[in-house]
Amino acid sequence: MLLGTLLTAVLVADVDLREQRLKADERIAACAIADDLLATWTESAEGIPREAAGDVTDHAGWRWRTTDVADAGAFSKDARIVRIEILAPGVRAPGYSARVEVLLPRESDATTARHDAD
């Protein structure tokens, strides 16, 4: 009976360890995707998309979304915060696999109006 209990405990621990490893691998992949997206967006003329979502190119089933974060401290410094969330296949809102918040210069009124018109 003691041997059976020990075997059960080892098997349960092994399953937990495998689940943790899968989650860690997912987060590592999500961080790499976020890094790639940030590099692409910051090099483009459009910059980081506001209040948008889409599929991640070359990563089947992975998605991204961005949201503006209301922050009085950033606003007082003439800046804004954009939250970027990366979602692995099977992850549904409001969940995410990785989240990055980026502090950016606040856009001029003309740029903001152009985004609002889109």
Secondary structure, 3 states (H helix, E strand, C coil): CHHHHHHHHHHHHHHHHHHHHHHHHHHHHHHHHHHHHHHHHHHCCCCCCCCCEEECCCCCCCEEEEEEECCHHHHHCCEEEEEEEEECCCCCCCCCCEEEEEEEECCCHHHHHHHHHC
